[in-house]
Amino acid sequence: MTKNNLITTLFRPEVLALSAYHVADATGLIKLDAMENPYTWSDEVKREWLNVLKDCELNRYPDPEAKQLTATIKQVYGIKEEFSVLLGNGSDEIIQLLLMALTPNAHVLSTTPSFVMYKQISDSLGLNYHGVLLNTDFDLNKAAMLTAIAEYQPSVIFIAYPNNPTGNLFNEDTILAIIEASNGFDLKPICLSGG
């Protein structure tokens, strides 16, 4: 068996068709596309952080449920006790966890352009990804989104807010119309993330 035959035998076609997630070199540029703070920490905050690290048990795994952090997040944002908080190592991990929980052949909906990992992770898991083009002003195309929801009945709808890579905010009424048209649980969104 040749090397190419072995690769195509071992890996799914949708995985082999993926391209690498390219991060452009931003040296010397003002970088607005990665949800990063352009300012460094103050010396006081750095000293306090390093002081806290001195007492951390770096040789041990952290609390897998992050109970203290979860309780703090719920308190700060007023999240009711009956709701859970999902934490992850960046948005990519949370997106992957959500999509891995879906049934085979589930549909995932987002906008185009949007955060590339919605499509990339959907494709790598063999899910049916649908990207709806934004309007020419980069706002949500309400009619097209509602049509796609009716046609595909997506299990997950991703709306990056602010949108990545365009950086704009979307019309709130359109977002609410999308939520109301979806077939999800009767829950209001707790957090909107730009990825």
C-alpha positions in Angstrom: 0.0 0.0 0.0 1.4 3.4 -1.0 1.7 6.3 1.5 -1.2 8.2 -0.2 -3.4 5.1 -0.1 -2.7 4.6 3.5 -3.5 8.3 4.3 -6.8 8.2 2.4 -7.7 4.9 4.1 -7.0 6.1 7.6 -8.5 9.6 7.4 -12.0 10.8 6.5 -12.2 12.8 3.2 -13.6 15.9 5.0 -10.5 16.0 7.2 -8.1 15.6 4.3 -9.9 18.4 2.5 -9.3 20.9 5.3 -6.6 23.6 5.0 -4.6 25.0 7.9 -6.0 27.8 9.9 -3.7 30.6 8.8 -2.8 33.4 11.2 -1.3 36.4 9.3 1.8 38.0 10.7 0.8 41.2 12.5 4.2 42.5 13.4 4.1 46.2 13.6 0.4 46.4 13.0 -2.6 47.3 15.2 -4.2 43.8 15.6 -8.0 43.9 15.9 -9.0 40.5 14.7 -8.1 38.2 17.6 -10.1 39.6 20.5 -6.8 40.5 22.2 -6.2 43.4 24.5 -3.7 45.8 22.7 -2.4 47.0 26.1 -0.2 45.1 28.5 -0.9 44.7 32.2 0.3 47.4 34.6 3.3 46.6 36.8 1.1 46.4 39.8 -1.2 43.8 38.2 1.8 41.8 37.0 3.3 41.7 40.6 0.0 40.6 42.1 -0.4 37.9 39.4 3.2 36.6 40.1 2.5 36.7 43.8 -0.6 34.5 43.4 1.4 32.1 41.2 3.9 31.5 44.0 1.2 29.6 46.0 -0.2 27.7 43.1 0.4 23.9 43.1 1.8 23.8 39.6 2.6 20.1 40.0 -1.1 19.3 40.3 -4.0 19.3 37.9 -6.4 22.2 38.5 -10.0 21.6 39.7 -11.6 20.0 36.7 -14.9 21.7 37.5 -13.4 25.1 38.2 -15.9 25.5 41.0 -14.5 28.7 42.4 -14.1 30.4 39.0 -17.6 29.2 38.0 -19.2 30.6 41.2 -17.4 33.9 40.6 -18.6 34.1 37.0 -22.2 33.4 38.0 -22.0 36.0 40.8 -20.4 38.8 38.6 -22.8 38.2 35.6 -25.9 37.4 37.7 -26.3 33.9 36.2 -29.0 31.9 38.0 -28.0 28.8 39.9 -30.0 26.5 37.6 -27.8 27.4 34.6 -24.4 25.9 34.0 -21.2 27.7 32.8 -19.0 26.0 30.2 -15.4 26.9 30.4 -12.6 26.0 28.0 -9.2 26.8 26.8 -10.3 29.5 24.3 -13.3 29.6 22.1 -12.0 26.8 19.8 -12.3 24.2 22.5 -15.8 25.3 23.5 -16.9 25.2 19.8 -15.4 21.8 19.4 -17.1 20.5 22.6 -20.5 21.8 21.5 -20.2 20.3 18.0 -18.8 17.0 19.2 -22.0 16.5 21.2 -24.2 16.7 18.1 -25.7 13.8 16.4 -24.2 12.6 13.1 -25.5 14.6 10.1 -26.5 17.5 12.3 -26.7 20.9 10.7 -24.7 23.9 11.8 -25.4 27.5 10.7 -23.4 30.7 10.8 -22.6 33.7 8.6 -20.1 34.3 5.9 -17.6 35.7 6.6 -17.3 34.7 10.2 -15.0 33.0 12.6 -13.3 30.3 10.5 -13.3 27.7 13.3 -17.1 27.3 13.1 -16.8 25.8 9.6 -13.5 24.1 10.1 -14.5 22.1 13.2 -17.9 21.3 11.7 -16.3 20.0 8.6 -13.7 18.0 10.5 -16.5 16.3 12.4 -18.5 15.5 9.3 -21.4 17.9 10.2 -23.4 19.8 7.6 -22.2 23.4 7.8 -24.1 26.2 6.2 -22.7 29.8 5.9 -25.2 32.6 5.1 -23.7 35.6 3.3 -23.8 38.9 5.2 -25.3 41.9 3.6 -23.0 44.3 1.7 -22.8 46.5 4.8 -21.7 43.3 6.8 -24.9 43.2 8.8 -26.9 40.0 9.1 -29.1 39.1 6.1 -32.3 38.5 8.1 -34.4 37.0 5.3 -31.6 34.6 4.3 -30.9 33.5 7.9 -34.6 32.8 8.5 -34.8 30.9 5.3 -31.8 28.8 6.2 -33.2 28.1 9.7 -36.5 26.9 8.2 -34.7 24.8 5.6 -32.0 23.1 7.7 -33.3 23.2 11.2 -29.8 23.7 12.5 -28.8 22.1 15.8 -26.4 25.0 16.5 -26.3 28.6 15.2 -23.1 30.6 15.7 -23.3 34.4 15.6 -19.9 36.0 16.4 -20.5 39.3 18.2 -18.6 41.4 17.3 -18.2 39.5 14.1 -14.8 38.1 13.3 -13.3 39.1 10.9 -15.5 42.2 10.0 -15.4 43.6 13.5 -19.0 45.0 13.4 -22.0 44.5 15.7 -25.2 43.0 14.3 -28.7 44.4 14.5 -30.2 43.3 17.8 -33.7 42.9 16.4 -32.3 40.5 13.7 -30.5 38.5 16.3 -33.7 38.2 18.4 -35.6 37.1 15.2 -33.0 34.4 14.6 -33.3 33.1 18.2 -37.1 33.1 18.0 -37.0 31.2 14.7 -34.6 28.5 15.9 -35.8 25.2 17.2 -33.7 25.3 20.3 -34.6 25.4 23.9 -36.6 28.3 25.2 -33.4 30.0 26.7 -32.1 33.4 26.1 -28.4 33.6 25.2 -26.1 34.1 28.2 -23.0 35.1 26.3 -22.2 36.0 22.7 -18.6 35.3 21.7 -16.5 36.6 18.8 -14.1 33.7 18.7 
